[in-house]
């Protein structure tokens, strides 16, 4: 068989035109918003209730209650236990789910169009009449406690948790979304029910339904099932989410894992909120820096240096300023050179205009992949839920592609200078400090704090000013 060698790599084609499906918005008398998007030919419908209150809005001493409450919704109602609820859903070919994020709680169902009404009845029962059985809440709490123990032994999760802890001061974003061992241990049925009550307000909730809706009076169904829903007396309107930075100047925090053959690296600081005027420029800049396979960060650390299987960088855009971070796992012996290269790339994206081919590749990727995100009703409904949770305008998704195509190299540079701060970054390393400690100190990257799980934190050269 003759080998065929392609002399030139194929180039991307011209993105096809695309319009996000149109949707209709109405409001019930109790304040519940209803968004309906008709998707002909998509008989598997998706419905989702979006509550505009998330894990970031819970009291600090009850961290984890929101996630636990969302998980407990499917554990039984005042009329059916968990098994009966599941069996009834399966009878209608429906799949119920509920989950919590930083910004919102969602509960939804996927079901064939002909069975929408009974499936929505189950969803309404699950959300409006939850039982929160004490035994099931205790089980879920204990599962979370076990998960936290496992996280401590997982270098990747440990790096993420230490990174968040290092970059925020007095913010819910500085802890795991599911709570810490101390807060989760204090959760019980009453606190879980209290978390549900805090978000139980129809005026701050939206029902999104998408799929082939021909012959279905969705608004009548919504009014029948949810029209009598009243705000809970303990419902709370969330306030601003604090996201103050704990990084005044660059420092290094090391979690010592004796004998580790790899080091998990995180470098960054609090980044930006979703509702920023330069969102599209930030998206393109982030793709160039660390969001694509041929991004600067990946090409440097993986392709040129061979330090890692993959390096990335990006923003987690939330209602308030979520983290910006660059990430990689590298062999222990190249820990310090990898950190230096990552910092160099953060500096470079701020130092000058990106090349035309980089700019075009990033814009084309973001524009081209956009329609692929919405191939199912569930994805379309989820995207509309994202607009709701972030308080974005209805035309946001239709403006996305033209806005991305219009981003210039100058705007990318301005976004990098506005939102990336290499000199005010935390460097978090989870690995064998004894193996790279001397090189780390010699590199002079900033004050160093080393945390040894077996003996408590110890400080090395210049660590007196470090955050612990």
DODRENBA-66536 format. One record per residue (C-alpha): residue number from 0; chain; y, z, x. Coordinates in pm, 1 decimal, padded with zeros to 6 digits. Layout:
PT   k c        Y        Z        X
PT NUM A        Y        Z        X
...
REM end
This chain:
PT   k c        Y        Z        X
PT   0 A  00000.0  00000.0  00000.0
PT   1 A  00337.3 -00101.2  00140.0
PT   2 A  00602.4  00167.8  00161.6
PT   3 A  00930.4  00080.1 -00005.2
PT   4 A  01246.0  00208.9  00154.5
PT   5 A  01561.9  00220.9 -00051.7
PT   6 A  01852.0  00128.4  00174.8
PT   7 A  02122.0  00268.4 -00050.0
PT   8 A  02111.8  00561.9 -00284.5
PT   9 A  02189.1  00481.7 -00646.6
PT  10 A  02536.1  00576.9 -00758.1
PT  11 A  02628.2  00747.5 -01085.3
PT  12 A  02702.4  00521.2 -01377.2
PT  13 A  03002.0  00539.7 -01605.5
PT  14 A  02976.7  00836.5 -01844.6
PT  15 A  02911.5  00731.8 -02203.8
PT  16 A  03159.4  00823.4 -02476.9
PT  17 A  03080.2  01147.5 -02655.3
PT  18 A  03239.8  01353.6 -02929.4
PT  19 A  03127.1  01705.5 -03009.5
PT  20 A  02996.3  01712.1 -03367.4
PT  21 A  03266.3  01790.4 -03625.2
PT  22 A  03234.2  02119.6 -03806.7
PT  23 A  03385.3  02285.3 -04110.7
PT  24 A  03532.6  02635.0 -04121.4
PT  25 A  03568.5  02856.5 -04427.5
PT  26 A  03622.5  03225.9 -04486.7
PT  27 A  03462.2  03454.4 -04743.6
PT  28 A  03664.3  03710.7 -04938.3
PT  29 A  03543.5  03992.4 -04710.4
PT  30 A  03677.1  03812.8 -04401.8
PT  31 A  03348.6  03664.9 -04276.3
PT  32 A  03409.2  03326.0 -04115.8
PT  33 A  03152.4  03052.4 -04179.5
PT  34 A  03123.9  02749.6 -03948.9
PT  35 A  02900.8  02466.4 -04067.3
PT  36 A  02803.0  02165.8 -03855.7
PT  37 A  02594.5  01891.2 -04015.1
PT  38 A  02358.0  01720.3 -03769.8
PT  39 A  02169.9  01445.5 -03955.9
PT  40 A  01813.7  01394.6 -03838.9
PT  41 A  01782.7  01749.6 -03702.4
PT  42 A  01557.7  01924.4 -03959.5
PT  43 A  01511.7  02240.0 -03749.8
PT  44 A  01819.4  02440.6 -03841.4
PT  45 A  01984.4  02711.9 -03636.6
PT  46 A  02191.0  02995.5 -03783.1
PT  47 A  02368.8  03261.8 -03583.0
PT  48 A  02583.9  03562.2 -03665.1
PT  49 A  02836.5  03627.1 -03388.7
PT  50 A  02985.7  03978.4 -03375.9
PT  51 A  03299.3  03992.1 -03162.2
PT  52 A  03207.5  04313.3 -02986.3
PT  53 A  02982.4  04341.6 -02683.8
PT  54 A  02855.4  04567.5 -02410.3
PT  55 A  03199.7  04576.7 -02248.1
PT  56 A  03339.3  04750.6 -02557.6
PT  57 A  03105.1  05051.9 -02569.6
PT  58 A  03197.0  05402.9 -02446.5
PT  59 A  03121.5  05446.4 -02077.2
PT  60 A  02893.7  05744.7 -02134.3
PT  61 A  02683.4  05536.0 -02376.5
PT  62 A  02646.2  05230.1 -02156.0
PT  63 A  02339.3  05035.4 -02261.9
PT  64 A  02356.9  05134.9 -02629.1
PT  65 A  02478.2  04790.5 -02740.2
PT  66 A  02194.4  04607.5 -02565.4
PT  67 A  01944.5  04858.8 -02701.7
PT  68 A  02083.7  04827.7 -03055.7
PT  69 A  02056.1  04448.9 -03047.4
PT  70 A  01695.8  04468.7 -02930.0
PT  71 A  01614.6  04729.7 -03195.3
PT  72 A  01737.9  04514.2 -03485.3
PT  73 A  01403.6  04334.1 -03500.1
PT  74 A  01203.2  04658.0 -03489.6
PT  75 A  01223.7  04712.5 -03863.7
PT  76 A  01455.8  04734.9 -04164.7
PT  77 A  01488.9  04979.7 -04449.9
PT  78 A  01240.8  04763.7 -04642.0
PT  79 A  00995.9  04631.9 -04379.5
PT  80 A  00860.8  04752.2 -04049.4
PT  81 A  00858.5  04530.0 -03741.6
PT  82 A  00518.6  04378.0 -03819.3
PT  83 A  00613.4  04293.4 -04177.2
PT  84 A  00942.5  04144.1 -04061.4
PT  85 A  00763.9  03923.1 -03809.2
PT  86 A  00493.7  03820.9 -04054.5
PT  87 A  00750.8  03721.6 -04315.4
PT  88 A  00943.0  03517.1 -04060.2
PT  89 A  00624.0  03339.6 -03952.9
PT  90 A  00538.0  03268.7 -04316.2
PT  91 A  00857.8  03063.8 -04341.4
PT  92 A  00816.7  02905.1 -04000.4
PT  93 A  01120.3  03096.9 -03879.1
PT  94 A  01201.5  03265.5 -03550.7
PT  95 A  01435.4  03567.2 -03559.9
PT  96 A  01623.8  03689.7 -03255.2
PT  97 A  01908.3  03921.8 -03156.4
PT  98 A  02075.3  03990.4 -02824.6
PT  99 A  02384.4  04144.8 -02674.7
PT 100 A  02617.2  04010.9 -02407.3
PT 101 A  02930.1  04145.0 -02242.8
PT 102 A  03155.1  03981.5 -02502.8
PT 103 A  02955.0  03961.7 -02824.5
PT 104 A  02635.2  04048.3 -03007.8
PT 105 A  02445.4  03762.8 -03171.2
PT 106 A  02163.7  03759.8 -03424.6
PT 107 A  02009.0  03440.0 -03546.6
PT 108 A  01720.1  03241.4 -03683.7
PT 109 A  01569.9  02896.8 -03628.8
PT 110 A  01392.5  02748.3 -03931.4
PT 111 A  01306.7  02416.2 -04099.3
PT 112 A  01580.0  02303.1 -04338.3
PT 113 A  01364.1  02338.9 -04650.0
PT 114 A  01322.4  02711.4 -04582.1
PT 115 A  01676.1  02805.1 -04490.4
PT 116 A  01737.9  03041.5 -04783.3
PT 117 A  01439.1  03277.5 -04731.9
PT 118 A  01497.4  03273.9 -04354.1
PT 119 A  01863.1  03369.0 -04396.9
PT 120 A  01758.3  03642.7 -04637.8
PT 121 A  01545.9  03790.2 -04357.6
PT 122 A  01833.1  03756.0 -04110.8
PT 123 A  02068.8  03931.1 -04351.7
PT 124 A  01817.6  04211.2 -04404.0
PT 125 A  01765.4  04254.2 -04030.4
PT 126 A  02139.1  04275.4 -03958.8
PT 127 A  02272.6  04453.4 -04267.4
PT 128 A  01986.3  04698.5 -04330.6
PT 129 A  01832.7  04793.1 -03994.7
PT 130 A  01620.7  05108.2 -03982.0
PT 131 A  01631.2  05176.4 -03605.7
PT 132 A  01296.3  05362.0 -03614.4
PT 133 A  01317.8  05654.7 -03375.6
PT 134 A  00982.4  05584.3 -03212.5
PT 135 A  01078.3  05221.0 -03144.2
PT 136 A  01420.9  05315.6 -03007.8
PT 137 A  01254.9  05567.1 -02773.8
PT 138 A  01008.1  05300.0 -02660.9
PT 139 A  01282.8  05048.6 -02588.8
PT 140 A  01483.1  05314.0 -02403.2
PT 141 A  01182.7  05402.6 -02186.7
PT 142 A  01120.6  05034.7 -02115.5
PT 143 A  01479.1  05003.8 -01995.1
PT 144 A  01439.1  05308.3 -01771.2
PT 145 A  01129.2  05152.5 -01616.9
PT 146 A  01317.7  04826.8 -01573.0
PT 147 A  01591.0  05010.7 -01384.1
PT 148 A  01330.6  05149.7 -01145.5
PT 149 A  01200.5  04800.0 -01084.6
PT 150 A  01553.9  04672.4 -01027.8
PT 151 A  01599.5  04923.3 -00748.9
PT 152 A  01302.6  04768.5 -00567.8
PT 153 A  01412.6  04408.1 -00630.4
PT 154 A  01654.6  04299.2 -00354.7
PT 155 A  01816.7  04029.4 -00566.7
PT 156 A  01889.3  04255.8 -00861.6
PT 157 A  01991.5  04535.1 -00628.1
PT 158 A  02243.1  04303.3 -00463.5
PT 159 A  02392.0  04204.0 -00799.8
PT 160 A  02427.4  04564.2 -00912.5
PT 161 A  02578.0  04683.0 -00583.6
PT 162 A  02815.4  04388.0 -00582.9
PT 163 A  02949.4  04468.2 -00930.9
PT 164 A  02979.2  04835.5 -00841.8
PT 165 A  03171.7  04745.8 -00526.8
PT 166 A  03434.5  04514.5 -00672.2
PT 167 A  03547.9  04693.2 -00990.6
PT 168 A  03735.3  05017.5 -01045.9
PT 169 A  03707.3  05187.1 -01385.2
PT 170 A  03568.2  04876.4 -01555.0
PT 171 A  03253.5  04834.1 -01765.7
PT 172 A  03187.3  04524.7 -01555.6
PT 173 A  03112.7  04753.2 -01262.3
PT 174 A  02779.4  04862.0 -01412.5
PT 175 A  02471.7  04677.8 -01540.2
PT 176 A  02516.8  04541.2 -01891.0
PT 177 A  02208.7  04733.8 -02005.2
PT 178 A  02342.7  05063.4 -01871.4
PT 179 A  02254.0  05288.8 -01579.7
PT 180 A  01970.8  05536.0 -01547.1
PT 181 A  02207.4  05822.5 -01626.8
PT 182 A  02353.1  05665.7 -01942.6
PT 183 A  02031.7  05513.4 -02075.4
PT 184 A  01848.0  05844.9 -02042.4
PT 185 A  02092.3  05993.7 -02294.9
PT 186 A  02046.6  05724.4 -02559.9
PT 187 A  01872.8  05807.2 -02887.1
PT 188 A  01851.4  05673.0 -03239.7
PT 189 A  02190.1  05813.3 -03343.2
PT 190 A  02373.1  05653.0 -03052.0
PT 191 A  02197.7  05321.9 -03106.6
PT 192 A  02292.0  05325.0 -03474.4
PT 193 A  02646.4  05416.5 -03369.7
PT 194 A  02660.5  05109.6 -03146.1
PT 195 A  02558.4  04892.2 -03442.6
PT 196 A  02823.4  05056.1 -03662.0
PT 197 A  03097.7  04977.4 -03407.9
PT 198 A  03047.3  04601.4 -03444.1
PT 199 A  02966.4  04608.9 -03820.5
PT 200 A  03278.9  04437.1 -03954.2
PT 201 A  03263.1  04105.5 -04144.6
PT 202 A  03625.1  04028.7 -04057.0
PT 203 A  03524.8  04017.4 -03690.0
PT 204 A  03204.0  03824.7 -03748.8
PT 205 A  03124.9  03454.3 -03783.0
PT 206 A  02819.0  03286.9 -03932.0
PT 207 A  02744.7  02952.2 -03763.4
PT 208 A  02487.6  02715.9 -03917.6
PT 209 A  02388.9  02378.3 -03775.3
PT 210 A  02130.3  02108.5 -03840.8
PT 211 A  02048.5  01854.3 -04109.3
PT 212 A  02219.1  02015.0 -04408.4
PT 213 A  02196.1  01738.3 -04668.5
PT 214 A  02143.0  01886.6 -05014.5
PT 215 A  02217.0  02244.3 -04900.5
PT 216 A  02513.9  02438.8 -05033.6
PT 217 A  02551.3  02647.8 -04720.8
PT 218 A  02871.3  02821.5 -04827.1
PT 219 A  02717.8  02932.8 -05155.9
PT 220 A  02415.8  03069.0 -04968.4
PT 221 A  02641.5  03250.9 -04721.9
PT 222 A  02849.5  03399.8 -05001.4
PT 223 A  02539.1  03514.8 -05188.5
PT 224 A  02382.1  03685.7 -04887.4
PT 225 A  02687.4  03816.7 -04701.5
PT 226 A  02971.7  03821.5 -04955.0
PT 227 A  02918.6  04186.4 -05054.1
PT 228 A  02911.8  04309.8 -04694.1
PT 229 A  03176.2  04576.1 -04632.4
PT 230 A  03315.2  04702.8 -04305.2
PT 231 A  03140.8  05013.7 -04172.8
PT 232 A  03364.7  05324.5 -04161.9
PT 233 A  03289.4  05360.0 -03790.3
PT 234 A  03360.4  04996.6 -03703.9
PT 235 A  03603.6  04960.4 -03414.0
PT 236 A  03838.6  04679.3 -03320.6
PT 237 A  03778.6  04628.7 -02947.3
PT 238 A  04075.2  04668.5 -02716.7
PT 239 A  04150.3  04510.4 -02382.2
PT 240 A  03872.1  04527.9 -02124.9
PT 241 A  03986.8  04678.7 -01793.5
PT 242 A  03885.5  04471.9 -01493.4
PT 243 A  04084.5  04627.1 -01209.5
PT 244 A  03976.4  04533.0 -00859.8
PT 245 A  03844.6  04796.5 -00621.0
PT 246 A  03896.5  04559.6 -00327.2
PT 247 A  04228.7  04615.3 -00152.5
PT 248 A  04108.1  04455.3  00168.7
PT 249 A  03779.1  04313.2  00290.9
PT 250 A  03493.5  04555.7  00348.8
PT 251 A  03117.6  04547.0  00399.5
PT 252 A  02863.8  04745.3  00199.2
PT 253 A  02502.4  04741.7  00321.9
PT 254 A  02197.1  04860.7  00129.9
PT 255 A  01940.2  04928.9  00398.0
PT 256 A  01586.3  04800.3  00337.6
PT 257 A  01378.9  04877.0  00646.1
PT 258 A  01164.2  04587.6  00760.2
PT 259 A  01311.5  04334.7  00516.7
PT 260 A  01261.9  03979.7  00643.0
PT 261 A  01549.3  03848.1  00432.1
PT 262 A  01900.1  03961.4  00345.8
PT 263 A  02056.5  03912.1  00004.7
PT 264 A  02425.6  03828.1  00050.9
PT 265 A  02704.4  03857.7 -00205.8
PT 266 A  03069.1  03796.5 -00122.2
PT 267 A  03348.9  03811.0 -00377.0
PT 268 A  03585.6  04001.7 -00601.1
PT 269 A  03697.8  04012.6 -00965.6
PT 270 A  03766.6  03655.5 -01065.8
PT 271 A  03917.8  03521.9 -01387.6
PT 272 A  03892.1  03548.4 -01763.6
PT 273 A  03775.0  03254.3 -01972.2
PT 274 A  04112.2  03203.1 -02138.6
PT 275 A  04308.5  03085.1 -01836.4
PT 276 A  04539.4  02782.0 -01841.7
PT 277 A  04372.0  02623.9 -01537.3
PT 278 A  04015.4  02658.7 -01670.3
PT 279 A  03927.9  02292.8 -01612.6
PT 280 A  04062.9  02290.1 -01257.0
PT 281 A  03868.1  02609.5 -01185.0
PT 282 A  03553.2  02443.9 -01321.0
PT 283 A  03588.5  02142.8 -01091.9
PT 284 A  03683.7  02355.7 -00792.6
PT 285 A  03387.0  02587.0 -00851.4
PT 286 A  03148.3  02290.3 -00870.7
PT 287 A  03275.4  02153.9 -00539.6
PT 288 A  03255.5  02490.9 -00369.1
PT 289 A  02918.3  02611.2 -00488.7
PT 290 A  02805.9  02474.1 -00824.4
PT 291 A  02629.0  02150.9 -00726.4
PT 292 A  02334.9  02083.3 -00497.2
PT 293 A  02571.1  01893.5 -00267.2
PT 294 A  02839.2  02162.0 -00291.6
PT 295 A  03012.3  02276.0  00023.9
PT 296 A  02835.6  02610.0  00028.3
PT 297 A  02486.2  02464.2 -00015.0
PT 298 A  02539.0  02176.9  00226.8
PT 299 A  02660.2  02416.2  00495.4
PT 300 A  02403.2  02694.1  00464.8
PT 301 A  02098.9  02494.6  00352.7
PT 302 A  02134.9  02137.4  00473.4
PT 303 A  02331.2  02184.6  00795.9
PT 304 A  02225.6  02530.5  00914.0
PT 305 A  01887.7  02573.9  00744.0
PT 306 A  01961.9  02938.5  00667.5
PT 307 A  01846.9  02940.7  00305.1
PT 308 A  01674.7  02751.3  00025.6
PT 309 A  01999.8  02758.1 -00165.9
PT 310 A  02352.8  02895.7 -00160.9
PT 311 A  02592.0  02899.4 -00454.9
PT 312 A  02934.2  03020.0 -00560.6
PT 313 A  03107.2  03049.4 -00893.4
PT 314 A  03291.1  03242.1 -01161.5
PT 315 A  03142.6  03439.2 -01448.9
PT 316 A  03422.6  03384.4 -01698.9
PT 317 A  03432.4  03658.7 -01963.3
PT 318 A  03689.3  03794.1 -02211.5
PT 319 A  03842.1  03977.7 -01917.6
PT 320 A  03816.1  03895.0 -01547.3
PT 321 A  03447.3  03856.6 -01468.2
PT 322 A  03322.7  03842.1 -01109.8
PT 323 A  03366.7  03561.1 -00862.2
PT 324 A  03091.0  03556.1 -00604.8
PT 325 A  02906.6  03347.9 -00352.7
PT 326 A  02533.5  03412.5 -00312.0
PT 327 A  02249.5  03339.1 -00074.6
PT 328 A  01927.9  03489.5  00059.6
PT 329 A  01881.7  03426.6  00433.0
PT 330 A  01643.2  03526.7  00708.6
PT 331 A  01739.9  03861.3  00859.3
PT 332 A  01823.8  03726.6  01202.8
PT 333 A  02093.6  03489.7  01067.7
PT 334 A  02258.7  03740.5  00833.4
PT 335 A  02588.2  03765.3  01020.1
PT 336 A  02626.7  03391.9  01100.9
PT 337 A  02555.3  03312.9  00734.5
PT 338 A  02823.2  03556.4  00618.9
PT 339 A  03071.3  03402.4  00862.4
PT 340 A  02992.1  03052.1  00737.8
PT 341 A  03031.6  03159.5  00375.4
PT 342 A  03370.5  03312.9  00450.4
PT 343 A  03470.6  02997.4  00635.3
PT 344 A  03393.0  02786.4  00328.4
PT 345 A  03598.9  03019.1  00109.9
PT 346 A  03888.4  02973.1  00350.0
PT 347 A  03840.7  02594.7  00368.2
PT 348 A  03857.4  02537.9 -00008.5
PT 349 A  04200.1  02708.3  00002.7
PT 350 A  04327.5  02530.4  00310.5
PT 351 A  04358.0  02166.1  00202.6
PT 352 A  04290.1  01897.9 -00053.4
PT 353 A  03929.3  01815.6 -00133.9
PT 354 A  03809.1  01468.2 -00042.8
PT 355 A  03813.9  01197.7 -00312.4
PT 356 A  03434.1  01162.7 -00308.4
PT 357 A  03391.3  01539.1 -00361.9
PT 358 A  03638.1  01538.0 -00647.0
PT 359 A  03479.5  01235.4 -00814.1
PT 360 A  03126.7  01374.2 -00778.6
PT 361 A  03219.8  01707.2 -00934.7
PT 362 A  03414.3  01554.1 -01223.1
PT 363 A  03143.1  01296.9 -01293.8
PT 364 A  02873.7  01563.8 -01294.6
PT 365 A  03058.7  01793.9 -01531.6
PT 366 A  03153.2  01508.5 -01763.7
PT 367 A  02806.6  01351.8 -01752.0
PT 368 A  02605.9  01666.5 -01812.7
PT 369 A  02828.1  01786.9 -02097.0
PT 370 A  02653.2  01593.1 -02379.5
PT 371 A  02309.7  01698.9 -02250.7
PT 372 A  02401.1  02057.6 -02332.0
PT 373 A  02406.1  01981.5 -02704.9
PT 374 A  02083.6  01796.5 -02779.2
PT 375 A  01952.8  02056.1 -03029.1
PT 376 A  02109.1  02239.6 -03324.0
PT 377 A  02053.1  02567.2 -03140.5
PT 378 A  02263.5  02448.1 -02848.5
PT 379 A  02542.6  02323.3 -03075.6
PT 380 A  02545.4  02648.7 -03272.1
PT 381 A  02543.4  02846.7 -02947.0
PT 382 A  02843.6  02652.1 -02817.4
PT 383 A  03038.0  02724.3 -03135.9
PT 384 A  02939.3  03088.3 -03101.8
PT 385 A  03089.7  03081.9 -02755.0
PT 386 A  03419.4  02957.2 -02895.1
PT 387 A  03413.8  03242.7 -03144.2
PT 388 A  03335.6  03516.4 -02893.3
PT 389 A  03610.3  03398.4 -02656.3
PT 390 A  03868.1  03332.1 -02927.0
PT 391 A  03907.1  02966.2 -02827.4
PT 392 A  04057.9  02692.5 -03048.3
PT 393 A  03838.5  02467.3 -03259.2
PT 394 A  03917.1  02157.4 -03051.4
PT 395 A  03819.3  02318.5 -02721.0
PT 396 A  03490.4  02129.6 -02683.6
PT 397 A  03640.9  01791.4 -02768.7
PT 398 A  03918.0  01842.2 -02513.0
PT 399 A  03673.8  01932.9 -02236.1
PT 400 A  03575.6  01592.1 -02098.6
PT 401 A  03923.9  01436.2 -02091.7
PT 402 A  04061.5  01751.8 -01932.4
PT 403 A  03793.2  01752.0 -01662.3
PT 404 A  03849.4  01381.9 -01590.9
PT 405 A  04221.0  01449.9 -01545.0
PT 406 A  04181.7  01726.2 -01281.6
PT 407 A  04346.4  01625.9 -00954.2
PT 408 A  04286.4  01733.1 -00595.4
PT 409 A  04618.0  01915.9 -00604.8
PT 410 A  04508.1  02113.2 -00909.6
PT 411 A  04179.3  02202.9 -00739.2
PT 412 A  04369.7  02337.3 -00439.4
PT 413 A  04605.3  02534.6 -00662.1
PT 414 A  04309.4  02685.4 -00850.7
PT 415 A  04138.5  02786.4 -00525.8
PT 416 A  04452.7  02951.9 -00393.1
PT 417 A  04511.3  03131.9 -00722.0
PT 418 A  04159.2  03261.5 -00781.3
PT 419 A  03975.8  03295.3 -00446.2
PT 420 A  04071.9  03572.3 -00204.1
PT 421 A  03848.3  03581.6  00106.4
PT 422 A  04056.5  03855.7  00268.9
PT 423 A  04023.0  04077.9 -00039.6
PT 424 A  03649.0  04042.1 -00088.0
PT 425 A  03353.8  04276.2 -00085.9
PT 426 A  03065.1  04170.1  00135.6
PT 427 A  02742.4  04320.5  00000.7
PT 428 A  02424.9  04291.5  00205.6
PT 429 A  02079.8  04409.2  00098.8
PT 430 A  01850.7  04395.5  00400.3
PT 431 A  01744.8  04558.8  00725.0
PT 432 A  02063.5  04712.0  00861.9
PT 433 A  01890.6  04815.4  01183.1
PT 434 A  01814.7  04450.6  01260.2
PT 435 A  02164.0  04306.0  01210.5
PT 436 A  02386.9  04615.2  01230.4
PT 437 A  02507.6  04562.5  01587.6
PT 438 A  02599.4  04198.3  01523.6
PT 439 A  02772.1  04298.1  01200.8
PT 440 A  02986.7  04556.1  01376.0
PT 441 A  03073.0  04312.9  01653.9
PT 442 A  03181.4  04047.2  01401.7
PT 443 A  03467.7  04267.0  01280.2
PT 444 A  03443.8  04156.4  00920.6
PT 445 A  03583.8  04484.3  00787.3
PT 446 A  03492.4  04852.1  00746.0
PT 447 A  03118.1  04899.0  00703.9
PT 448 A  02932.8  05139.1  00476.5
PT 449 A  02554.2  05165.2  00496.4
PT 450 A  02353.7  05315.1  00211.7
PT 451 A  02006.1  05437.2  00296.9
PT 452 A  01809.9  05521.5 -00016.1
PT 453 A  01588.8  05772.8  00158.6
PT 454 A  01868.1  05969.0  00324.4
PT 455 A  02184.9  05898.6  00126.9
PT 456 A  02484.1  05697.4  00247.5
PT 457 A  02583.4  05700.0  00612.9
PT 458 A  02890.5  05544.4  00767.9
PT 459 A  02927.4  05330.4  01074.8
PT 460 A  03224.6  05204.8  01273.8
PT 461 A  03544.4  05181.1  01071.8
PT 462 A  03374.3  05289.4  00749.3
PT 463 A  03610.6  05570.6  00665.5
PT 464 A  03817.8  05340.6  00445.5
PT 465 A  03522.2  05169.1  00279.0
PT 466 A  03440.6  05196.9 -00086.1
PT 467 A  03118.3  05382.7 -00161.8
REM end
